Amino acid sequence: MATAVLAVAPILTVLALMLVAGWSAARAGSVGLVLALGLATLAFDVGENGALMVAGVAAEAAFITATILWILWPALTLHQMQQNNGALDALRAAVCRLTHQPMLQVLLIGWCLSLFLEGAAGFGTPVALVAPLLAGLGVPPLQSVVLALLGHAIGVSFGALGTPVAAQSTLTGLSGDSIAWRTALLNAGAASLMMVYFVRTFRTTLANADVDRTLHVGRWAALTAASFTLPAVCVAFLIGPALPTLVGALVAGLVLAMAIRYRADDHQSSDTSPDSASLAHALAPYFSLTLLVFATRLLPDNALTSLVLHWRLWEDYRGQIQPLGHPGTLLVAALLAGTWIQSRSLRPLAPALTASGRRLLPVAAALFAMLCLSRWMLHSGMIAALQAAAVESFGRGWPLLAPTVGALGSFVTGSATASNVLFSTLQTQTATALGLSSTWMAAGQTAGAAIGNIICPHNIVAGAATVGLAGREADILRRTLVPCLASLVLLGLMLVIILNAVT
């Protein structure tokens, strides 16, 4: 138990520096790493191989950071392009032309568009973008941020073409496809509860609005939630982690739009139809991305897997990547295709690449610091010590806490991907020691990490800043904390029931 206390000290240090002192993930992770280096030298079996271990851990961390950035850079560039060329404004205008009912506008933008942007870009993009869009529709600023946070959360597990699951698969050696459908099933359960709180939030927002009282809020909300979760589960099961959020959001948006049009035909609640040509033009990059992912899945496996880049350092440090099938490669292709369709030129890419590259600098530093800490704790035996203590202290009750651990990682690091980097190995090794399914435990970690995004200070600060609420982050947190805790309890109970059923 003493070694477990020492092993958890770097993580607690990172928590304290970020939550109390307000340090960035990069700074806090660096201090945690220095502490972990010292503790491992004194109390763990590092021995004479310490220098080699440092080099090996740095190599692994740098490699995994690069593979994640290969997804994030084109994803953020695509988002920047959409902002620069007015495509996002076209999407907002299309929603306003489709319906004048505030409740339906909130569902389309706060839920469907939030999830769509999460699937395509991730990285907190939906909160920073959707909150001001909702505020522009007349939703009070505070509720705008809360709705954006709640609306995107279920899709975070597969954000930026499945980056959190891709990182988790790389770290644990588990199949990304096997993690994906399990995570999607857990998300489906949490989605219902998240929609309940989403509805409660916009009910208070619309209490005094001029709305059609014949609308049944619960029915529209249930239709929207089901239209997302069912396709997302199917895509996760059939295709893997790259597209569940993106396709689920697209289907939900289309189903909701068709239902609104049907109601408009009967009740004439909408004056005009959206400009289909402008909307298709705005969505061109996302359609290209979706088609590319589907097309690559139809190719024979060896067409994409035959080219494998791998390296190995001594016996214990290694990495590999399949560049042709990597989500980042598909994003680059979609970015090029979408830019050409919209601009008939690739020149607009240069400023977008520069702007997104600047945003990635602190992200790269944070990822590298957290990855170094994670890989060092693994290779030095710290994770093994924590796993043994978890088995001894919680036993088979650990699955109840597994999603909360994932949420804690997102709260601290600001990223579900970073949470998976920090805790996935601990989760899977604990599952193995308890004789439980490590894949289901990994899914619980990812689902919890997604929910943690609604209380993540980074997301709250970003959303508050975009609607002029700087300094009122605590008010936002108070409105998202209860939905977060309730969802984590539900996820923990689901995981316990499932693991008891399959083992």
Backbone torsions as a table, in degrees:
resi	resn	phi	psi	omega
1	MET	NA	-33.4	179.5
2	ALA	-62.5	-40.6	179.2
3	THR	-66.7	-31.9	178.1
4	ALA	-66.6	-37.9	178.0
5	VAL	-62.5	-42.7	177.2
6	LEU	-66.5	-37.8	-178.1
7	ALA	-66.9	-34.0	-178.1
8	VAL	-83.3	-11.9	-177.1
9	ALA	-58.2	-42.9	178.1
10	PRO	-61.0	-38.9	179.8
11	ILE	-67.0	-43.5	178.3
12	LEU	-63.4	-35.9	177.5
13	THR	-63.2	-44.6	177.5
14	VAL	-60.5	-43.1	178.2
15	LEU	-58.9	-49.2	-176.7
16	ALA	-63.6	-42.9	-178.0
17	LEU	-65.7	-34.9	-178.5
18	MET	-82.2	-43.2	-174.3
19	LEU	-81.1	-38.4	-176.0
20	VAL	-93.3	-49.8	-176.8
21	ALA	-86.0	-14.2	178.4
22	GLY	74.5	25.5	179.7
23	TRP	-73.3	157.8	174.3
24	SER	-73.6	162.9	178.9
25	ALA	-62.5	-36.5	-179.4
26	ALA	-64.9	-46.9	-179.5
27	ARG	-67.0	-46.7	-178.7
28	ALA	-64.9	-41.0	178.3
29	GLY	-63.3	-36.1	178.8
30	SER	-65.5	-42.2	177.8
31	VAL	-66.1	-42.3	177.0
32	GLY	-60.1	-37.6	178.8
33	LEU	-66.0	-44.7	178.2
34	VAL	-59.4	-43.1	177.9
35	LEU	-63.2	-42.5	179.5
36	ALA	-63.6	-37.4	177.4
37	LEU	-61.6	-45.7	-179.4
38	GLY	-66.1	-44.3	-178.9
39	LEU	-66.4	-38.5	179.5
40	ALA	-65.5	-36.8	178.7
41	THR	-66.9	-36.6	-176.4
42	LEU	-85.7	-38.9	-168.3
43	ALA	-117.8	-9.9	-177.9
44	PHE	-120.3	166.8	-170.8
45	ASP	-84.4	71.2	176.5
46	VAL	-90.9	-45.4	174.0
47	GLY	64.4	-143.9	-175.2
48	GLU	-78.5	-8.1	-177.5
49	ASN	-91.2	14.1	-176.1
50	GLY	-57.8	-45.2	-178.5
51	ALA	-64.9	-42.0	178.4
52	LEU	-65.3	-37.3	-180.0
53	MET	-65.4	-40.5	178.2
54	VAL	-59.9	-45.8	-179.7
55	ALA	-64.7	-42.4	-179.6
56	GLY	-65.3	-43.8	178.9
57	VAL	-63.7	-42.9	178.9
58	ALA	-62.4	-38.9	179.2
59	ALA	-65.3	-46.0	178.6
60	GLU	-62.4	-44.1	-178.7
61	ALA	-63.5	-42.3	179.8
62	ALA	-65.1	-39.8	-179.1
63	PHE	-66.0	-46.8	-179.4
64	ILE	-66.5	-38.0	176.0
65	THR	-58.5	-44.3	-179.2
66	ALA	-63.7	-40.5	-179.9
67	THR	-66.5	-32.8	178.0
68	ILE	-74.2	-41.8	179.5
69	LEU	-65.7	-27.2	177.9
70	TRP	-64.6	-22.9	173.8
71	ILE	-87.5	-46.6	-171.6
72	LEU	-68.1	-38.0	-175.7
73	TRP	-64.5	-53.5	177.1
74	PRO	-64.0	-31.3	178.8
75	ALA	-64.2	-45.8	179.3
76	LEU	-70.0	-34.2	177.0
77	THR	-63.9	-41.2	177.1
78	LEU	-60.6	-44.0	177.8
79	HIS	-62.7	-41.9	179.5
80	GLN	-63.4	-39.8	177.1
81	MET	-61.3	-43.4	-179.3
82	GLN	-63.6	-34.9	175.3
83	GLN	-68.9	-45.4	-174.9
84	ASN	-65.0	-37.3	-174.9
85	ASN	-94.2	5.8	175.5
86	GLY	82.1	8.8	-178.2
87	ALA	-64.6	-36.9	-179.5
88	LEU	-70.0	-33.7	174.4
89	ASP	-66.0	-35.0	177.9
90	ALA	-65.5	-37.5	177.9
91	LEU	-63.9	-43.4	178.9
92	ARG	-63.7	-42.5	179.7
93	ALA	-63.4	-37.4	179.3
94	ALA	-63.6	-38.7	179.1
95	VAL	-64.7	-42.4	-179.2
96	CYS	-66.1	-34.3	178.3
97	ARG	-74.1	-27.9	-177.4
98	LEU	-70.7	-40.9	-178.3
99	THR	-152.8	146.0	175.3
100	HIS	-98.6	-1.1	-178.5
101	GLN	-78.5	118.0	-177.5
102	PRO	-55.9	-39.3	-177.9
103	MET	-61.4	-43.7	-178.9
104	LEU	-70.5	-35.0	175.4
105	GLN	-62.8	-41.0	179.0
106	VAL	-63.8	-40.9	177.9
107	LEU	-64.3	-43.3	-178.3
108	LEU	-65.2	-44.2	-175.9
109	ILE	-89.9	-48.2	-174.6
110	GLY	-70.3	-29.2	179.9
111	TRP	-105.7	-61.8	-173.0
112	CYS	-66.7	-49.5	-178.8
113	LEU	-68.1	-38.7	176.8
114	SER	-57.1	-47.6	-179.3
115	LEU	-66.7	-38.8	179.7
116	PHE	-62.0	-46.0	179.0
117	LEU	-66.8	-34.1	176.4
118	GLU	-63.4	-44.4	179.9
119	GLY	-65.0	-34.2	-177.6
120	ALA	-85.0	-39.7	-172.3
121	ALA	-120.1	-40.9	-176.4
122	GLY	63.6	-149.8	171.9
123	PHE	58.0	32.1	178.8
124	GLY	74.7	3.2	-178.0
125	THR	-56.5	-45.0	-176.5
126	PRO	-59.6	-38.4	-177.3
127	VAL	-66.2	-48.2	-177.7
128	ALA	-66.7	-28.4	-177.4
129	LEU	-91.6	-45.9	-171.8
130	VAL	-74.5	-35.0	179.7
131	ALA	-56.3	-49.7	177.6
132	PRO	-67.9	-29.7	175.6
133	LEU	-63.4	-43.8	177.8
134	LEU	-65.2	-41.6	177.9
135	ALA	-62.1	-35.2	177.6
136	GLY	-66.9	-21.9	176.9
137	LEU	-87.0	-1.6	177.9
138	GLY	104.6	1.8	176.8
139	VAL	-74.4	135.2	177.9
140	PRO	-54.5	143.3	-174.2
141	PRO	-54.5	-44.0	-178.2
142	LEU	-61.0	-48.1	178.5
143	GLN	-66.1	-29.5	178.6
144	SER	-61.0	-45.1	179.9
145	VAL	-67.5	-43.0	-179.9
146	VAL	-61.9	-43.9	179.2
147	LEU	-63.2	-40.6	178.1
148	ALA	-63.9	-40.1	178.4
149	LEU	-65.5	-48.2	-179.4
150	LEU	-67.2	-37.6	-173.8
151	GLY	-68.4	-31.4	-175.2
152	HIS	-94.1	-10.8	-166.0
153	ALA	-61.3	-43.9	-175.2
154	ILE	-63.9	-24.4	-178.7
155	GLY	-88.9	-5.1	-174.0
156	VAL	-64.7	-31.6	-179.9
157	SER	-54.9	-32.5	-178.7
158	PHE	-118.2	28.8	179.8
159	GLY	-67.9	154.2	179.4
160	ALA	49.5	52.1	179.0
161	LEU	59.4	40.9	173.0
162	GLY	78.6	26.0	-178.4
163	THR	-56.4	-45.0	-179.9
164	PRO	-58.9	-41.6	179.4
165	VAL	-71.7	-37.0	178.1
166	ALA	-61.0	-44.0	178.2
167	ALA	-64.8	-40.9	-180.0
168	GLN	-64.0	-42.3	179.0
169	SER	-63.4	-40.7	179.0
170	THR	-62.4	-41.3	-176.2
171	LEU	-74.6	-37.7	-172.7
172	THR	-98.0	-18.2	-175.7
173	GLY	80.9	1.5	177.7
174	LEU	-79.7	153.5	178.9
175	SER	-68.1	129.8	177.1
176	GLY	-62.0	-35.7	179.2
177	ASP	-64.8	-40.2	-178.7
178	SER	-70.3	-33.0	175.2
179	ILE	-70.1	-36.6	-170.6
180	ALA	-61.7	-52.1	-174.3
181	TRP	-70.6	-30.2	176.1
182	ARG	-68.0	-42.4	177.3
183	THR	-63.0	-41.1	-179.5
184	ALA	-62.6	-37.7	177.6
185	LEU	-65.3	-43.5	176.4
186	LEU	-63.0	-41.6	178.8
187	ASN	-61.7	-35.7	-178.8
188	ALA	-61.9	-39.9	176.7
189	GLY	-65.9	-44.1	-179.7
190	ALA	-69.6	-26.7	-178.1
191	ALA	-62.0	-38.2	-179.8
192	SER	-61.4	-44.7	-179.9
193	LEU	-68.7	-39.7	179.3
194	MET	-63.4	-37.3	178.1
195	MET	-67.1	-33.6	176.9
196	VAL	-58.8	-46.1	179.6
197	TYR	-71.1	-33.5	175.3
198	PHE	-60.4	-45.9	179.1
199	VAL	-63.2	-43.8	179.3
200	ARG	-59.5	-38.7	-179.5
201	THR	-66.5	-48.7	-177.4
202	PHE	-80.6	-13.1	170.3
203	ARG	-64.1	-44.4	177.8
204	THR	-67.7	-34.4	178.5
205	THR	-64.5	-38.5	-173.8
206	LEU	-97.5	8.8	-173.9
207	ALA	-56.6	-39.1	-176.7
208	ASN	-109.0	12.8	-178.1
209	ALA	-83.2	160.3	177.7
210	ASP	-83.1	88.4	-176.9
211	VAL	-116.6	158.8	176.1
212	ASP	-76.5	112.5	-175.1
213	ARG	-70.8	-9.0	176.7
214	THR	-79.6	-10.2	177.5
215	LEU	-68.7	137.4	176.0
216	HIS	-104.2	103.0	-173.2
217	VAL	-58.1	-46.3	-177.4
218	GLY	-59.8	-39.0	-179.0
219	ARG	-67.5	-43.9	178.3
220	TRP	-64.2	-40.3	179.6
221	ALA	-65.9	-43.1	179.4
222	ALA	-63.5	-41.2	177.6
223	LEU	-60.6	-44.4	-178.4
224	THR	-65.2	-46.1	-179.3
225	ALA	-63.5	-45.5	-179.3
226	ALA	-66.1	-36.6	-179.5
227	SER	-66.9	-22.7	173.9
228	PHE	-87.9	-50.3	-170.3
229	THR	-68.3	-39.8	-177.8
230	LEU	-64.3	-50.7	175.5
231	PRO	-62.1	-36.5	-179.2
232	ALA	-62.2	-43.5	178.3
233	VAL	-63.6	-44.1	-179.3
234	CYS	-63.0	-44.5	-179.6
235	VAL	-65.7	-40.9	178.5
236	ALA	-61.5	-38.6	-179.0
237	PHE	-73.0	-40.6	-173.4
238	LEU	-89.5	-31.8	-171.4
239	ILE	-116.4	-37.4	-178.7
240	GLY	121.1	-161.9	-169.8
241	PRO	-84.1	-5.7	-172.6
242	ALA	-74.5	-35.2	-167.8
243	LEU	-118.8	-3.7	-175.3
244	PRO	-53.8	-46.9	-178.7
245	THR	-69.7	-44.0	-177.2
246	LEU	-62.9	-50.0	-178.6
247	VAL	-70.3	-42.9	179.0
248	GLY	-57.8	-42.5	179.5
249	ALA	-67.3	-40.5	179.2
250	LEU	-63.2	-44.8	178.4
251	VAL	-63.4	-44.8	179.9
252	ALA	-60.4	-42.8	178.8
253	GLY	-63.4	-42.0	-179.9
254	LEU	-68.0	-43.0	179.3
255	VAL	-62.7	-45.2	-179.8
256	LEU	-64.7	-41.3	179.2
257	ALA	-63.1	-42.1	178.9
258	MET	-66.1	-38.4	177.8
259	ALA	-65.1	-38.4	177.9
260	ILE	-65.6	-42.7	178.5
261	ARG	-63.1	-39.9	178.6
262	TYR	-62.4	-43.0	178.7
263	ARG	-67.3	-35.6	178.9
264	ALA	-63.7	-36.8	178.9
265	ASP	-63.2	-36.9	-177.6
266	ASP	-83.6	-36.4	-171.2
267	HIS	-115.9	-5.9	177.4
268	GLN	54.7	49.1	178.5
269	SER	-91.6	-2.4	179.1
270	SER	-128.6	135.4	-175.3
271	ASP	-84.1	-40.2	-174.9
272	THR	-134.8	164.7	178.1
273	SER	-97.4	153.4	176.3
274	PRO	-62.5	150.1	175.9
275	ASP	-73.6	102.8	-173.9
276	SER	-61.9	-39.0	-178.4
277	ALA	-64.5	-45.4	179.7
278	SER	-65.1	-39.0	-179.8
279	LEU	-66.5	-44.4	178.8
280	ALA	-63.0	-38.3	178.0
281	HIS	-63.1	-41.9	-179.5
282	ALA	-68.1	-32.8	-176.8
283	LEU	-91.4	2.0	-174.2
284	ALA	-53.3	-46.2	-179.3
285	PRO	-62.8	-36.2	-178.2
286	TYR	-73.1	-38.0	174.3
287	PHE	-63.1	-41.1	178.4
288	SER	-60.8	-42.7	179.8
289	LEU	-63.5	-44.7	-179.7
290	THR	-62.1	-44.6	179.6
291	LEU	-63.7	-39.0	179.9
292	LEU	-63.7	-43.5	-179.3
293	VAL	-65.0	-43.8	178.2
294	PHE	-63.3	-41.4	-178.5
295	ALA	-63.3	-41.7	-179.6
296	THR	-66.5	-28.9	178.3
297	ARG	-72.4	-21.9	179.7
298	LEU	-84.3	-14.8	178.7
299	LEU	-74.4	153.9	173.7
300	PRO	-58.3	147.4	-176.2
301	ASP	-54.2	-42.8	-174.7
302	ASN	-70.4	-14.3	178.7
303	ALA	-66.7	-29.8	-179.3
304	LEU	-106.5	-26.4	-174.9
305	THR	-95.0	-6.4	-176.8
306	SER	-67.4	-31.0	177.8
307	LEU	-95.4	111.9	179.8
308	VAL	-128.1	123.5	174.6
309	LEU	-99.0	123.4	-178.3
310	HIS	-142.4	158.9	177.8
311	TRP	-145.1	161.4	179.2
312	ARG	-149.0	133.9	-179.4
313	LEU	-120.1	115.7	-172.4
314	TRP	55.9	-135.9	-176.5
315	GLU	-106.4	-25.1	-167.8
316	ASP	-105.7	-7.4	-172.6
317	TYR	-122.1	125.7	-174.4
318	ARG	-158.7	170.2	174.7
319	GLY	-168.8	157.2	176.7
320	GLN	-153.3	158.7	179.9
321	ILE	-149.8	143.6	173.7
322	GLN	-104.5	94.1	-168.4
323	PRO	-63.7	-33.7	-176.7
324	LEU	-71.0	-32.0	-180.0
325	GLY	-98.5	4.5	-177.1
326	HIS	-71.0	139.2	179.0
327	PRO	-55.6	-33.8	179.3
328	GLY	-62.6	-38.2	178.3
329	THR	-64.3	-42.4	178.2
330	LEU	-65.6	-36.9	177.8
331	LEU	-64.9	-40.3	178.0
332	VAL	-62.0	-44.3	179.0
333	ALA	-62.5	-43.2	179.0
334	ALA	-66.3	-37.5	177.8
335	LEU	-61.6	-46.2	179.5
336	LEU	-64.6	-44.7	-179.5
337	ALA	-64.7	-46.1	-179.1
338	GLY	-63.7	-41.0	179.3
339	THR	-63.0	-41.3	-179.2
340	TRP	-67.1	-41.5	179.9
341	ILE	-63.1	-41.9	-174.8
342	GLN	-81.4	-32.6	-172.0
343	SER	-119.4	-10.7	-174.3
344	ARG	55.7	25.9	179.2
345	SER	-164.5	154.0	177.1
346	LEU	-100.2	3.2	-178.4
347	ARG	-61.6	-37.1	-179.7
348	PRO	-62.9	-11.8	-179.3
349	LEU	-67.5	-33.2	-173.7
350	ALA	-58.5	-54.4	179.2
351	PRO	-64.8	-32.9	179.2
352	ALA	-68.2	-40.9	177.2
353	LEU	-62.7	-40.6	-179.5
354	THR	-65.6	-46.2	-178.3
355	ALA	-63.9	-44.2	179.9
356	SER	-69.8	-33.0	177.4
357	GLY	-63.0	-38.7	176.8
358	ARG	-62.8	-40.4	179.7
359	ARG	-65.5	-27.5	-176.1
360	LEU	-81.7	-16.2	-177.4
361	LEU	-57.8	-53.3	177.7
362	PRO	-66.3	-30.4	177.6
363	VAL	-65.1	-43.5	179.0
364	ALA	-61.8	-42.4	179.0
365	ALA	-63.2	-43.1	-179.9
366	ALA	-65.6	-44.0	179.2
367	LEU	-61.2	-45.1	-178.1
368	PHE	-64.3	-42.5	179.8
369	ALA	-63.0	-45.9	-179.2
370	MET	-68.0	-36.6	178.2
371	LEU	-67.9	-40.1	176.1
372	CYS	-60.5	-45.0	179.2
373	LEU	-62.3	-45.5	-178.9
374	SER	-62.8	-48.3	-177.3
375	ARG	-69.1	-35.3	177.4
376	TRP	-65.5	-44.0	179.0
377	MET	-63.1	-33.1	177.8
378	LEU	-69.7	-51.9	-174.2
379	HIS	-72.9	-24.6	-179.0
380	SER	-85.7	-9.7	-179.9
381	GLY	97.3	0.9	-179.4
382	MET	-66.1	-41.7	178.8
383	ILE	-62.8	-39.9	178.7
384	ALA	-62.1	-39.7	178.3
385	ALA	-65.2	-41.6	177.5
386	LEU	-65.3	-39.6	179.6
387	GLN	-62.7	-43.2	179.6
388	ALA	-64.2	-40.8	179.3
389	ALA	-67.4	-37.0	178.9
390	ALA	-64.4	-41.8	179.0
391	VAL	-63.2	-44.2	-177.8
392	GLU	-67.9	-38.9	-173.1
393	SER	-84.1	-40.8	-172.9
394	PHE	-110.6	-22.8	179.4
395	GLY	58.4	-139.7	-176.4
396	ARG	-77.4	2.8	172.4
397	GLY	-83.7	-4.5	-178.4
398	TRP	-57.1	-41.1	-179.2
399	PRO	-55.0	-28.1	178.4
400	LEU	-63.8	-29.5	-178.1
401	LEU	-96.4	-13.3	-173.4
402	ALA	-57.1	-47.3	178.3
403	PRO	-62.6	-33.6	178.8
404	THR	-65.7	-36.6	175.4
405	VAL	-61.5	-43.0	177.2
406	GLY	-61.8	-42.4	178.7
407	ALA	-65.2	-38.2	177.6
408	LEU	-60.6	-40.2	178.1
409	GLY	-63.0	-40.5	178.0
410	SER	-68.6	-39.2	178.7
411	PHE	-59.6	-39.9	-176.7
412	VAL	-79.4	-45.7	-171.6
413	THR	-92.2	-19.6	-177.7
414	GLY	82.1	13.4	-174.3
415	SER	-154.4	132.6	173.5
416	ALA	-65.5	-34.5	177.3
417	THR	-62.4	-47.0	179.6
418	ALA	-65.4	-36.2	176.0
419	SER	-61.4	-43.8	177.8
420	ASN	-64.0	-37.6	177.2
421	VAL	-62.4	-39.4	-174.2
422	LEU	-77.0	-37.3	-168.2
423	PHE	-120.3	-8.2	-174.8
424	SER	-61.8	-41.9	-179.4
425	THR	-63.9	-42.0	176.3
426	LEU	-59.4	-44.6	-177.9
427	GLN	-63.6	-46.6	-175.6
428	THR	-72.3	-36.9	178.4
429	GLN	-68.9	-36.0	175.9
430	THR	-63.9	-42.6	178.2
431	ALA	-60.3	-43.8	179.8
432	THR	-62.2	-43.5	-179.5
433	ALA	-65.0	-30.1	180.0
434	LEU	-87.9	-2.4	-178.0
435	GLY	74.2	26.7	-179.9
436	LEU	-107.4	168.2	180.0
437	SER	-70.4	116.9	179.1
438	SER	-69.3	-28.7	179.8
439	THR	-69.7	-42.3	176.3
440	TRP	-65.6	-35.9	178.7
441	MET	-67.2	-38.4	176.0
442	ALA	-62.8	-38.7	177.3
443	ALA	-64.3	-39.5	176.5
444	GLY	-62.9	-39.1	176.2
445	GLN	-61.2	-46.8	-177.0
446	THR	-68.3	-41.7	178.5
447	ALA	-63.2	-42.4	177.3
448	GLY	-65.2	-39.6	178.5
449	ALA	-61.5	-36.3	177.9
450	ALA	-64.4	-45.8	-179.3
451	ILE	-63.6	-34.7	-179.5
452	GLY	-60.1	-18.0	-179.3
453	ASN	-66.5	-21.1	-177.6
454	ILE	-79.9	-10.7	174.1
455	ILE	-116.2	6.6	-178.4
456	CYS	-67.0	122.7	-179.0
457	PRO	-55.9	-36.2	-179.0
458	HIS	-61.2	-46.0	179.7
459	ASN	-66.7	-41.0	-179.4
460	ILE	-64.6	-44.6	179.1
461	VAL	-61.7	-44.4	-179.0
462	ALA	-63.1	-45.9	-179.9
463	GLY	-64.5	-42.8	180.0
464	ALA	-62.2	-39.6	-178.3
465	ALA	-64.4	-34.3	-175.7
466	THR	-74.6	-17.4	-179.4
467	VAL	-117.6	14.4	175.2
468	GLY	77.1	30.7	-179.8
469	LEU	-112.6	26.0	178.3
470	ALA	-57.2	130.3	-177.8
471	GLY	97.6	-9.2	180.0
472	ARG	-112.0	26.9	-178.3
473	GLU	-61.3	-33.1	-179.5
474	ALA	-62.7	-35.2	177.6
475	ASP	-64.1	-37.6	178.3
476	ILE	-69.2	-44.5	-178.6
477	LEU	-60.5	-38.5	179.5
478	ARG	-62.0	-28.8	-178.7
479	ARG	-87.1	-15.6	179.7
480	THR	-106.5	-14.4	-176.0
481	LEU	-66.0	-45.3	-178.5
482	VAL	-63.9	-47.2	175.4
483	PRO	-58.2	-36.2	178.5
484	CYS	-63.7	-51.6	-178.1
485	LEU	-62.9	-42.1	179.5
486	ALA	-62.6	-41.1	179.9
487	SER	-67.6	-37.2	179.2
488	LEU	-67.1	-38.7	176.0
489	VAL	-62.3	-44.3	178.9
490	LEU	-62.0	-45.3	179.5
491	LEU	-62.0	-42.2	178.8
492	GLY	-61.6	-43.1	178.8
493	LEU	-65.3	-41.3	177.3
494	MET	-60.7	-42.7	-177.8
495	LEU	-66.3	-41.0	177.9
496	VAL	-61.5	-46.4	-179.1
497	ILE	-62.8	-44.2	-178.5
498	ILE	-65.7	-45.7	-178.6
499	LEU	-65.3	-36.8	176.2
500	ASN	-66.9	-29.6	-178.9
501	ALA	-78.6	-32.7	-175.0
502	VAL	-95.8	-7.3	-179.8
503	THR	-118.4	NA	NA
